[in-house]
Amino acid sequence: QVQLVESGGGLVQAGGSLRLSCAASGRTFSSYGMGWFRQAPGKEREFVAGISWSGGNTYYTDSVKGRFTISRDKAKKMVYLQMNSLKPEDTAVYYCAAQVIRYGPYNYWGQGTQVTVSS
């Protein structure tokens, strides 16, 4: 079982930066792929970024490439999402998720953290 707790959300002006953190519990965290998703009001939840269990591979949705960076610290059981050059359209609730099987579904989810970008 894995529990995930996000933090670091808030209100920021367009062009600004935020770093989201995801604290994980569970002995097998280091073997899981991890991802960040977001859901804006009235929209479906969408994939934002993912990182392999080793940290050697990262994946991004096109709209955040070059602006967002996902990373993980296995020793601390943490996953991060550095968000730069934020835009109003990045406003959403951001969720951290854990993927037990490579290329499989995300099995565990955090409660989410709100990110609001003002224009």
C-alpha positions in Angstrom: 0.0 0.0 0.0 1.2 3.5 -0.8 0.0 6.8 0.6 0.7 10.0 -1.3 0.5 13.5 0.1 0.9 16.6 -2.2 2.0 20.0 -1.1 3.4 23.2 -2.6 0.3 24.5 -4.4 -0.8 28.1 -4.2 -1.5 31.3 -6.1 1.1 32.7 -8.5 1.2 35.3 -11.2 1.6 34.3 -14.8 5.3 33.8 -15.6 6.0 32.7 -12.1 7.2 29.4 -10.6 6.0 26.8 -8.1 7.4 23.5 -7.0 5.0 20.8 -6.0 6.1 18.0 -3.7 4.7 14.5 -3.2 5.6 12.6 0.0 5.1 8.8 -0.3 4.9 6.1 2.2 5.3 2.4 1.7 8.3 0.1 1.4 8.0 -0.5 -2.4 7.9 3.2 -3.4 11.2 3.0 -5.1 10.0 0.4 -7.6 7.0 2.4 -8.8 6.7 4.8 -11.6 5.3 8.1 -10.5 3.3 10.7 -12.2 1.6 14.1 -11.9 -1.9 14.7 -13.2 -4.1 17.8 -13.1 -7.8 18.6 -13.3 -9.1 22.0 -14.2 -12.8 23.0 -13.4 -15.2 21.4 -15.9 -12.4 19.3 -17.5 -11.2 15.8 -17.3 -8.1 14.9 -15.4 -5.1 14.9 -17.6 -1.6 13.5 -17.5 1.1 16.1 -16.9 4.4 14.3 -16.3 5.8 10.9 -15.4 9.0 9.4 -14.2 10.2 5.9 -14.3 11.1 3.9 -11.2 14.8 4.5 -11.8 14.3 8.2 -12.5 16.1 7.7 -15.8 13.1 8.3 -18.0 10.7 11.2 -17.9 7.6 12.0 -19.9 5.6 15.2 -20.4 2.4 16.3 -22.0 3.2 18.7 -24.9 1.7 21.7 -23.2 4.3 21.7 -20.4 7.4 20.5 -22.2 10.3 22.9 -21.5 8.5 24.5 -18.6 7.9 21.7 -16.1 10.4 19.2 -14.7 9.6 16.0 -12.8 12.1 14.5 -10.4 12.3 12.0 -7.6 14.4 11.4 -4.5 14.1 7.7 -3.6 15.9 8.1 -0.3 13.4 10.7 0.8 10.5 9.0 -0.9 9.7 12.3 -2.6 8.5 13.3 -6.1 8.7 16.8 -7.3 7.2 18.9 -10.1 9.1 22.1 -10.8 6.8 24.4 -12.7 8.2 27.5 -14.5 6.8 30.1 -16.8 3.3 29.3 -15.5 0.3 30.3 -17.5 -3.3 30.8 -16.5 -4.2 27.6 -18.3 -2.1 25.7 -15.9 -4.6 26.5 -13.2 -5.9 23.2 -11.8 -5.8 20.7 -8.9 -2.6 18.7 -9.3 -2.4 15.1 -8.2 0.5 12.8 -7.5 0.0 9.2 -8.5 2.0 5.9 -8.3 2.2 3.2 -11.0 2.8 -0.3 -9.8 3.3 -1.9 -13.2 5.3 -0.3 -15.9 3.0 1.0 -18.6 0.1 0.0 -16.4 -2.6 2.2 -14.8 -1.8 4.5 -11.9 -3.0 2.7 -8.8 -2.5 5.1 -6.0 -3.5 8.8 -5.8 -3.0 11.7 -3.5 -5.6 14.2 -2.4 -4.5 16.9 -4.7 -3.1 20.5 -4.3 -4.6 23.6 -5.9 -2.5 25.6 -8.3 -3.9 29.0 -9.4 -2.1 31.1 -11.9 -3.4 34.7 -12.3 -3.1 36.7 -15.5 
